[in-house]
Each structure stands twice: as structure tokens, then as C-alpha cells.
Amino acid sequence: MGYRMHVCKTYKIEYGRGLFNCQQGVVDRLLERYATTDEMWSSMDNTTYELSKEMFEDFINNLQKNKEEVKEILQKEFCKPQYMYKNVDIEEVYKEYIEGFTEVLQEADKNLDYIRLDWF
């Protein structure tokens, strides 16, 4: 137990290619359903998440274990008219999600034991 609170001054976001463009709602639903959310921190407006790397890895594994269910969720989401993905190959979308989440895990700061996700 510490005696004094200290302010952390360093946190950086590295601008990469960006993932899951305009798909925060889908990612939110997947996290809520397949991640251990009671151990995950999120900002009041749900634009920032922090979760342990171990938890994030479990999340990816849960997506893979529940592939058909996840594909159904993605199918419902990507067949909505506003997304204009009427001829979408849902298997390809699922694969892109798994690859994207795996990339997040690989690109996360190696000095930290958690992942911070920001939407902006």
C-alpha cells in the first residue's frame, strides 16, 4: 500500500492505421459479451477502455471459441442499411476482427501489463 498519490505524466497514443473505423458499437457489444468486463475500466462516455493484456487475450480466445455466435452478431450489425454492407462476406469480416484484435495485442506497449483503447 502506498503513502502518497502521484500523477502519471506519460501516456502516448501512437497513430497507426486505426482499427475498426466507425465500428465502436460493434466492438463495445463484443467486449460486453466476451470480455470479463467487471475487471475492465471504461470512461464515462465509453470512448476509453483499459483492460489487462491477459484479459484481452482471453477476449480473443472467447471470440474464437464462439465463432458462429460472433458471426451472427457481426451479420446482424453489418447488414444494417446504414453500413451499406449488403453483400458482405461475414467470414471475412470475422477474420478481420480477429486479426485486428490480435494486432492490438501485438502493438500494445510492452512495458505495461494492460491495454488502453481510445476512440477519437
DSSP file (Angstrom, degrees, kcal/mol; ACC not computed):
  #  RESIDUE AA STRUCTURE BP1 BP2  ACC     N-H-->O    O-->H-N    N-H-->O    O-->H-N    TCO  KAPPA ALPHA  PHI   PSI    X-CA   Y-CA   Z-CA
    1    1 A M              0   0    0      0, 0.0     2,-0.1     0, 0.0     0, 0.0   0.000 360.0 360.0 360.0 133.0    0.0    0.0    0.0
    2    2 A G        -     0   0    0      1,-0.1     3,-0.1     2,-0.0     0, 0.0  -0.377 360.0-151.0 -85.0 164.7    1.4    3.4   -1.0
    3    3 A Y  S    S+     0   0    0      1,-0.2     2,-0.4    -2,-0.1    -1,-0.1   0.708  77.6  36.0-103.9 -28.7    1.5    6.5    1.1
    4    4 A R  S    S-     0   0    0      2,-0.0     2,-0.3     0, 0.0    -1,-0.2  -0.970  73.5-127.3-131.6 143.2    1.3    9.2   -1.5
    5    5 A M        -     0   0    0     -2,-0.4     2,-0.3    -3,-0.1    -2,-0.0  -0.694  27.7-165.2 -85.1 140.4   -0.6    9.6   -4.7
    6    6 A H        -     0   0    0     -2,-0.3     2,-0.5     2,-0.0    -2,-0.0  -0.939  18.5-121.6-126.2 149.7    1.4   10.5   -7.7
    7    7 A V        -     0   0    0     -2,-0.3     2,-0.6     2,-0.0    -2,-0.0  -0.778  19.0-137.3 -92.7 128.4    0.4   11.8  -11.1
    8    8 A C        -     0   0    0     -2,-0.5     3,-0.0     1,-0.1    -1,-0.0  -0.761  22.6-179.3 -83.3 121.3    1.4    9.8  -14.1
    9    9 A K        +     0   0    0     -2,-0.6     2,-0.7     1,-0.1    -1,-0.1   0.629  54.3  75.2 -99.2 -15.5    2.5   12.2  -16.8
   10   10 A T        +     0   0    0      2,-0.0     2,-0.3     0, 0.0    -1,-0.1  -0.875  43.9 132.3-110.3 117.4    3.4   10.0  -19.6
   11   11 A Y        -     0   0    0     -2,-0.7     2,-0.4     2,-0.0    -3,-0.0  -0.873  28.3-172.3-152.6 127.4    0.9    8.3  -21.8
   12   12 A K        -     0   0    0     -2,-0.3     2,-0.5     2,-0.0    -2,-0.0  -0.937  17.2-149.7-127.3 145.1    1.1    8.4  -25.5
   13   13 A I        -     0   0    0     -2,-0.4     2,-0.6     2,-0.0    -2,-0.0  -0.949  16.1-148.5-107.3 127.3   -1.1    7.3  -28.4
   14   14 A E        -     0   0    0     -2,-0.5     2,-0.8     1,-0.0    -2,-0.0  -0.861  15.5-132.0 -97.4 124.5    0.7    6.2  -31.5
   15   15 A Y        +     0   0    0     -2,-0.6     2,-0.1     2,-0.1    -2,-0.0  -0.647  41.6 156.1 -79.2 113.4   -1.2    7.0  -34.6
   16   16 A G        -     0   0    0     -2,-0.8    -1,-0.1     3,-0.0     3,-0.0  -0.070  65.8 -59.4-109.7-145.8   -1.2    3.9  -36.7
   17   17 A R  S    S-     0   0    0     -2,-0.1    -2,-0.1     1,-0.0     0, 0.0   0.654  76.4-126.4 -77.9 -13.5   -3.6    2.9  -39.4
   18   18 A G        -     0   0    0      2,-0.0     2,-0.3     1,-0.0     3,-0.2   0.383  21.6-125.5  75.0 141.6   -6.5    2.9  -36.9
   19   19 A L  S    S+     0   0    0      1,-0.2     4,-0.2    -3,-0.0     3,-0.2  -0.895  73.4  14.6-124.8 151.8   -8.8    0.0  -36.5
   20   20 A F  S >  S-     0   0    0     -2,-0.3     3,-2.1     1,-0.2    -1,-0.2   0.906  76.6-149.1  57.6  50.4  -12.5   -0.7  -36.6
   21   21 A N  T 3  S-     0   0    0      1,-0.3    -1,-0.2    -3,-0.2    -3,-0.0  -0.284  75.3  -9.4 -54.5 123.5  -13.4    2.6  -38.3
   22   22 A C  T 3  S+     0   0    0     -3,-0.2    -1,-0.3     1,-0.1     3,-0.1   0.762 109.8 107.5  57.2  29.9  -16.9    3.7  -37.2
   23   23 A Q    <>  +     0   0    0     -3,-2.1     4,-2.2    -4,-0.2     3,-0.3   0.028  27.1 121.4-124.0  26.3  -17.4    0.4  -35.5
   24   24 A Q  H  > S+     0   0    0      1,-0.2     4,-3.0     2,-0.2     5,-0.2   0.882  74.3  56.3 -59.5 -39.3  -17.2    1.3  -31.8
   25   25 A G  H  > S+     0   0    0      2,-0.2     4,-2.1     1,-0.2    -1,-0.2   0.889 108.4  46.8 -60.4 -40.2  -20.7    0.0  -31.2
   26   26 A V  H  > S+     0   0    0     -3,-0.3     4,-2.3     2,-0.2    -1,-0.2   0.935 113.4  47.7 -67.3 -46.6  -19.8   -3.4  -32.5
   27   27 A V  H  X S+     0   0    0     -4,-2.2     4,-2.8     1,-0.2     5,-0.2   0.912 110.4  53.5 -61.4 -42.3  -16.6   -3.6  -30.5
   28   28 A D  H  X S+     0   0    0     -4,-3.0     4,-2.8     1,-0.2    -1,-0.2   0.932 109.4  47.9 -56.8 -47.1  -18.5   -2.5  -27.4
   29   29 A R  H  X S+     0   0    0     -4,-2.1     4,-1.8     1,-0.2    -1,-0.2   0.896 112.3  48.8 -63.3 -40.0  -21.0   -5.3  -27.8
   30   30 A L  H  X S+     0   0    0     -4,-2.3     4,-2.9     2,-0.2     5,-0.3   0.919 112.7  47.7 -66.5 -42.2  -18.3   -7.9  -28.3
   31   31 A L  H  X S+     0   0    0     -4,-2.8     4,-2.0     1,-0.2    -2,-0.2   0.930 111.6  50.6 -62.7 -44.7  -16.4   -6.6  -25.3
   32   32 A E  H  < S+     0   0    0     -4,-2.8     5,-0.3    -5,-0.2    -1,-0.2   0.866 119.6  36.4 -60.6 -35.8  -19.5   -6.7  -23.2
   33   33 A R  H  < S+     0   0    0     -4,-1.8    -2,-0.2    -5,-0.2    -1,-0.2   0.843 130.0  25.3 -88.2 -35.0  -20.3  -10.2  -24.2
   34   34 A Y  H  < S+     0   0    0     -4,-2.9     2,-0.3    -5,-0.2    28,-0.2   0.449 106.3  73.2-117.2  -1.7  -16.9  -11.9  -24.4
   35   35 A A  S  < S-     0   0    0     -4,-2.0     2,-1.7    -5,-0.3     3,-0.1  -0.780  87.8-107.5-109.3 158.9  -14.6  -10.0  -22.1
   36   36 A T    >   +     0   0    0     -2,-0.3     3,-1.5    19,-0.2    -4,-0.1  -0.650  43.2 179.4 -81.8  87.0  -14.5  -10.0  -18.3
   37   37 A T  G >   +     0   0    0     -2,-1.7     3,-1.3     1,-0.3    -1,-0.2   0.678  67.5  72.2 -72.0 -17.9  -16.0   -6.5  -18.0
   38   38 A D  G 3  S+     0   0    0      1,-0.3    -1,-0.3    -3,-0.1    -2,-0.1   0.699 105.0  42.1 -70.3 -14.6  -16.0   -6.4  -14.2
   39   39 A E  G <  S+     0   0    0     -3,-1.5     2,-0.4     2,-0.1    13,-0.3   0.258  99.9  92.8-108.6   9.4  -12.2   -6.1  -14.4
   40   40 A M    <   -     0   0    0     -3,-1.3     2,-0.4    11,-0.1    11,-0.2  -0.862  64.9-145.2-107.0 137.0  -12.2   -3.6  -17.3
   41   41 A W  E     +A   50   0A   0      9,-2.6     9,-2.6    -2,-0.4     2,-0.3  -0.811  20.0 177.9 -98.5 140.6  -12.2    0.1  -16.8
   42   42 A S  E     -A   49   0A   0     -2,-0.4     7,-0.2     7,-0.2    -2,-0.0  -0.993  30.0-110.8-139.1 150.0  -14.1    2.4  -19.2
   43   43 A S    >   -     0   0    0      5,-2.2     3,-1.8    -2,-0.3     5,-0.1  -0.264  39.9-101.4 -70.5 164.7  -14.5    6.1  -19.2
   44   44 A M  T 3  S+     0   0    0      1,-0.3    -1,-0.1     2,-0.1    -2,-0.0   0.829 125.5  43.8 -58.2 -33.7  -18.0    7.6  -18.6
   45   45 A D  T 3  S-     0   0    0      3,-0.0    -1,-0.3     0, 0.0    -2,-0.0   0.319 110.3-122.3 -96.1   9.0  -18.6    8.1  -22.3
   46   46 A N  S <  S+     0   0    0     -3,-1.8    -2,-0.1     2,-0.2     3,-0.1   0.800  79.8 118.3  56.7  33.3  -17.2    4.7  -23.2
   47   47 A T  S    S+     0   0    0      1,-0.2    72,-2.8    71,-0.1     2,-0.4   0.498  70.5  47.8-102.2  -5.8  -14.5    6.2  -25.5
   48   48 A T  E     - B   0 118A   0     70,-0.2    -5,-2.2    -5,-0.1     2,-0.4  -1.000  64.5-178.3-136.3 134.6  -11.6    4.8  -23.5
   49   49 A Y  E     -AB  42 117A   0     68,-2.6    68,-2.8    -2,-0.4     2,-0.4  -0.974   7.9-168.5-129.9 145.3  -11.1    1.3  -22.2
   50   50 A E  E     +AB  41 116A   0     -9,-2.6    -9,-2.6    -2,-0.4     2,-0.3  -0.996  19.3 154.1-131.2 130.6   -8.3   -0.3  -20.1
   51   51 A L  E     - B   0 115A   0     64,-2.1    64,-3.4    -2,-0.4   -11,-0.1  -0.988  45.8 -92.8-150.4 153.5   -8.0   -4.0  -19.6
   52   52 A S  E  >  - B   0 114A   0     -2,-0.3     4,-2.4   -13,-0.3    62,-0.3  -0.241  31.1-121.6 -65.6 153.8   -5.2   -6.3  -18.8
   53   53 A K  H  > S+     0   0    0     60,-2.2     4,-2.5     1,-0.2     5,-0.2   0.881 115.7  54.5 -61.6 -37.4   -3.3   -8.0  -21.7
   54   54 A E  H  > S+     0   0    0     59,-0.4     4,-2.2     1,-0.2    -1,-0.2   0.918 108.9  47.3 -62.5 -43.3   -4.3  -11.3  -20.2
   55   55 A M  H  > S+     0   0    0      2,-0.2     4,-2.2     1,-0.2    -2,-0.2   0.888 111.5  51.0 -64.9 -39.2   -7.9  -10.4  -20.2
   56   56 A F  H  X S+     0   0    0     -4,-2.4     4,-2.2     2,-0.2    -2,-0.2   0.890 109.3  50.4 -67.1 -38.7   -7.7   -9.1  -23.8
   57   57 A E  H  X S+     0   0    0     -4,-2.5     4,-2.4     2,-0.2    -2,-0.2   0.910 110.0  50.3 -63.7 -42.0   -6.1  -12.4  -24.9
   58   58 A D  H  X S+     0   0    0     -4,-2.2     4,-2.7     2,-0.2    -2,-0.2   0.887 107.5  55.4 -60.8 -39.0   -8.9  -14.3  -23.1
   59   59 A F  H  X S+     0   0    0     -4,-2.2     4,-2.1     2,-0.2    -2,-0.2   0.936 108.4  46.7 -58.6 -48.5  -11.3  -12.0  -25.0
   60   60 A I  H  X S+     0   0    0     -4,-2.2     4,-1.9     1,-0.2    -2,-0.2   0.920 112.3  50.6 -61.0 -44.0   -9.8  -13.0  -28.4
   61   61 A N  H  X S+     0   0    0     -4,-2.4     4,-2.6     1,-0.2    -1,-0.2   0.896 108.7  52.0 -61.6 -40.1   -9.9  -16.7  -27.3
   62   62 A N  H  X S+     0   0    0     -4,-2.7     4,-1.7     1,-0.2    -1,-0.2   0.880 107.3  52.7 -63.7 -38.0  -13.6  -16.3  -26.4
   63   63 A L  H  < S+     0   0    0     -4,-2.1     7,-0.3     1,-0.2    -1,-0.2   0.893 112.3  45.7 -62.4 -38.8  -14.3  -14.8  -29.8
   64   64 A Q  H >< S+     0   0    0     -4,-1.9     3,-1.0     1,-0.2    -2,-0.2   0.878 111.2  51.1 -73.3 -37.8  -12.6  -17.8  -31.4
   65   65 A K  H 3< S+     0   0    0     -4,-2.6    -1,-0.2     1,-0.3     3,-0.2   0.813 117.2  40.8 -66.5 -29.7  -14.4  -20.4  -29.2
   66   66 A N  T 3X S+     0   0    0     -4,-1.7     4,-2.7    -5,-0.2    -1,-0.3  -0.226  75.5 143.5-111.7  40.8  -17.8  -18.8  -30.0
   67   67 A K  H <>  +     0   0    0     -3,-1.0     4,-2.7     1,-0.2     5,-0.2   0.874  69.8  46.8 -52.2 -49.9  -17.1  -18.2  -33.7
   68   68 A E  H  > S+     0   0    0      1,-0.2     4,-1.7     2,-0.2    -1,-0.2   0.895 114.0  47.9 -65.4 -39.6  -20.6  -18.9  -35.0
   69   69 A E  H  > S+     0   0    0      2,-0.2     4,-2.0    -3,-0.2    -1,-0.2   0.911 112.6  49.0 -65.3 -42.7  -22.3  -16.8  -32.4
   70   70 A V  H  X S+     0   0    0     -4,-2.7     4,-2.7    -7,-0.3    -2,-0.2   0.905 108.7  53.5 -63.4 -41.7  -19.8  -13.9  -33.1
   71   71 A K  H  X S+     0   0    0     -4,-2.7     4,-2.7    -5,-0.3    -1,-0.2   0.868 106.4  52.9 -62.2 -35.7  -20.5  -14.2  -36.8
   72   72 A E  H  X S+     0   0    0     -4,-1.7     4,-2.4     2,-0.2    -1,-0.2   0.915 109.6  48.4 -64.5 -42.5  -24.2  -13.9  -36.1
   73   73 A I  H  X S+     0   0    0     -4,-2.0     4,-2.0     2,-0.2    -2,-0.2   0.933 114.3  45.8 -61.8 -45.8  -23.6  -10.7  -34.1
   74   74 A L  H  X S+     0   0    0     -4,-2.7     4,-3.2     1,-0.2    -2,-0.2   0.897 110.5  54.1 -64.2 -40.4  -21.5   -9.3  -36.9
   75   75 A Q  H  X S+     0   0    0     -4,-2.7     4,-0.9     1,-0.2    -2,-0.2   0.929 109.2  47.5 -59.9 -46.5  -24.0  -10.4  -39.5
   76   76 A K  H  < S+     0   0    0     -4,-2.4     3,-0.3     1,-0.2    -1,-0.2   0.900 116.8  44.3 -60.8 -40.8  -26.8   -8.5  -37.7
   77   77 A E  H >< S+     0   0    0     -4,-2.0     3,-1.1     1,-0.2    -2,-0.2   0.925 114.8  45.2 -72.0 -45.4  -24.6   -5.4  -37.4
   78   78 A F  H 3< S+     0   0    0     -4,-3.2     7,-0.4     1,-0.3    -1,-0.2   0.461 104.5  62.3 -85.9   0.0  -23.2   -5.3  -40.9
   79   79 A C  T 3< S+     0   0    0     -4,-0.9    -1,-0.3    -3,-0.3    -2,-0.2   0.379  75.5 114.6 -99.9   2.6  -26.5   -6.0  -42.7
   80   80 A K  S X>>S-     0   0    0     -3,-1.1     3,-1.6    -4,-0.2     4,-0.7  -0.509  75.8-123.5 -70.3 140.5  -28.0   -2.8  -41.4
   81   81 A P  G >45S+     0   0    0      0, 0.0     3,-1.0     0, 0.0    -1,-0.1   0.832 106.4  63.6 -56.5 -35.4  -28.7   -0.3  -44.2
   82   82 A Q  G 345S+     0   0    0      1,-0.3    -4,-0.1     2,-0.1    -2,-0.0   0.753 101.7  51.2 -65.6 -21.0  -26.6    2.5  -42.7
   83   83 A Y  G <45S-     0   0    0     -3,-1.6    -1,-0.3    -6,-0.2    -5,-0.1   0.676  93.7-148.0 -87.1 -17.0  -23.5    0.4  -43.0
   84   84 A M  T <<5 +     0   0    0     -3,-1.0     3,-0.2    -4,-0.7     2,-0.1   0.829  54.6 131.1  54.5  37.0  -24.2   -0.3  -46.7
   85   85 A Y    > < +     0   0    0     -5,-0.6     3,-1.3    -7,-0.4    -1,-0.1  -0.389  15.2 143.3-110.0  52.7  -22.5   -3.8  -46.4
   86   86 A K  T 3  S+     0   0    0      1,-0.3    -1,-0.2    -2,-0.1    -2,-0.1   0.815  73.8  41.0 -67.5 -30.5  -25.3   -5.7  -48.1
   87   87 A N  T 3  S+     0   0    0     -3,-0.2    -1,-0.3     2,-0.1     2,-0.2  -0.166  85.9 150.3-108.1  39.4  -23.0   -8.1  -49.9
   88   88 A V    <   -     0   0    0     -3,-1.3     2,-1.0   -10,-0.2     3,-0.1  -0.457  48.3-134.3 -77.2 141.6  -20.6   -8.6  -47.1
   89   89 A D    >>  -     0   0    0     -2,-0.2     4,-1.9     1,-0.2     3,-0.7  -0.841  18.6-163.7 -91.5 101.9  -18.7  -11.9  -46.6
   90   90 A I  H 3> S+     0   0    0     -2,-1.0     4,-2.7     1,-0.3     5,-0.2   0.793  86.2  59.2 -64.1 -29.0  -19.3  -12.4  -42.9
   91   91 A E  H 3> S+     0   0    0      2,-0.2     4,-2.2     1,-0.2    -1,-0.3   0.896 107.6  47.2 -63.0 -39.5  -16.5  -15.0  -42.7
   92   92 A E  H <> S+     0   0    0     -3,-0.7     4,-2.4     2,-0.2    -2,-0.2   0.890 111.0  50.8 -68.8 -40.1  -14.1  -12.3  -44.0
   93   93 A V  H  X S+     0   0    0     -4,-1.9     4,-2.2     2,-0.2    -2,-0.2   0.931 110.5  49.6 -62.5 -45.7  -15.4   -9.7  -41.5
   94   94 A Y  H  X S+     0   0    0     -4,-2.7     4,-2.4     1,-0.2    -2,-0.2   0.932 110.8  49.8 -57.7 -46.9  -15.0  -12.2  -38.6
   95   95 A K  H  X S+     0   0    0     -4,-2.2     4,-2.6     1,-0.2    -1,-0.2   0.898 109.4  51.7 -59.9 -41.7  -11.4  -12.9  -39.8
   96   96 A E  H  X S+     0   0    0     -4,-2.4     4,-2.6     2,-0.2    -1,-0.2   0.878 109.2  50.7 -64.5 -37.6  -10.7   -9.1  -40.0
   97   97 A Y  H  X S+     0   0    0     -4,-2.2     4,-2.8     2,-0.2     5,-0.2   0.938 111.6  46.4 -65.0 -46.7  -11.9   -8.7  -36.4
   98   98 A I  H  X S+     0   0    0     -4,-2.4     4,-2.3     1,-0.2    -2,-0.2   0.932 115.3  46.8 -61.8 -45.1   -9.8  -11.5  -35.1
   99   99 A E  H  X S+     0   0    0     -4,-2.6     4,-2.2    -5,-0.2    -1,-0.2   0.898 112.7  50.4 -63.3 -40.3   -6.7  -10.1  -37.0
  100  100 A G  H  X S+     0   0    0     -4,-2.6     4,-2.1     2,-0.2    -2,-0.2   0.929 112.2  45.5 -64.1 -46.4   -7.5   -6.6  -35.8
  101  101 A F  H  X S+     0   0    0     -4,-2.8     4,-2.0     1,-0.2    -1,-0.2   0.876 112.4  52.1 -65.9 -36.3   -7.8   -7.6  -32.1
  102  102 A T  H  X S+     0   0    0     -4,-2.3     4,-2.2    -5,-0.2    -1,-0.2   0.892 107.9  52.2 -65.1 -38.9   -4.6   -9.7  -32.4
  103  103 A E  H  X S+     0   0    0     -4,-2.2     4,-2.7     2,-0.2    -2,-0.2   0.898 105.7  54.9 -62.7 -40.7   -2.8   -6.7  -33.9
  104  104 A V  H  X S+     0   0    0     -4,-2.1     4,-1.1     1,-0.2    -2,-0.2   0.939 109.5  47.2 -56.4 -47.6   -4.0   -4.6  -30.9
  105  105 A L  H  < S+     0   0    0     -4,-2.0     3,-0.3     1,-0.2    -2,-0.2   0.900 114.8  45.8 -62.2 -41.9   -2.4   -7.2  -28.5
  106  106 A Q  H  < S+     0   0    0     -4,-2.2    -1,-0.2     1,-0.2    -2,-0.2   0.843 114.9  46.7 -71.0 -33.9    0.8   -7.3  -30.5
  107  107 A E  H  < S+     0   0    0     -4,-2.7    -1,-0.2    -5,-0.2    -2,-0.2   0.561  86.4 116.2 -86.4  -9.1    1.1   -3.5  -30.8
  108  108 A A  S  < S-     0   0    0     -4,-1.1     2,-0.2    -3,-0.3     7,-0.1  -0.206  84.7 -81.4 -61.8 152.3    0.4   -2.8  -27.2
  109  109 A D    >   -     0   0    0      1,-0.2     3,-1.3     5,-0.2    -1,-0.2  -0.346  35.1-149.6 -56.9 120.9    3.1   -1.1  -25.1
  110  110 A K  T 3  S+     0   0    0      1,-0.3    -1,-0.2    -2,-0.2    -2,-0.1   0.682  93.2  62.1 -69.0 -18.3    5.5   -3.9  -24.0
  111  111 A N  T 3  S+     0   0    0      2,-0.0     2,-0.3     0, 0.0    -1,-0.3   0.552  97.9  67.4 -85.0  -7.5    6.3   -2.0  -20.7
  112  112 A L    <   -     0   0    0     -3,-1.3    -4,-0.0     2,-0.1   -59,-0.0  -0.812  67.8-147.1-114.1 153.1    2.7   -2.2  -19.5
  113  113 A D  S    S+     0   0    0     -2,-0.3   -60,-2.2   -61,-0.0   -59,-0.4   0.279  82.5  58.2 -98.9  10.7    0.6   -5.2  -18.4
  114  114 A Y  E    S-B   52   0A   0    -62,-0.3     2,-0.4    -5,-0.2   -62,-0.3  -0.885  73.6-129.8-134.1 166.7   -2.6   -3.6  -19.7
  115  115 A I  E     -B   51   0A   0    -64,-3.4   -64,-2.1    -2,-0.3     2,-0.5  -0.951  13.7-157.9-116.9 136.0   -4.0   -2.3  -22.9
  116  116 A R  E     -B   50   0A   0     -2,-0.4     2,-0.5   -66,-0.2   -66,-0.2  -0.972   7.8-166.2-115.0 124.9   -5.6    1.1  -23.3
  117  117 A L  E     -B   49   0A   0    -68,-2.8   -68,-2.6    -2,-0.5     2,-0.4  -0.936   5.3-172.7-111.6 129.3   -8.0    1.6  -26.2
  118  118 A D  E     -B   48   0A   0     -2,-0.5     2,-0.5   -70,-0.2   -70,-0.2  -0.971  11.2-154.9-124.1 137.9   -9.2    5.1  -27.2
  119  119 A W              0   0    0    -72,-2.8    -2,-0.0    -2,-0.4   -72,-0.0  -0.950 360.0 360.0-109.1 124.4  -11.8    6.1  -29.8
  120  120 A F              0   0    0     -2,-0.5    -1,-0.1     0, 0.0   -73,-0.0   0.263 360.0 360.0-160.6 360.0  -11.5    9.5  -31.3
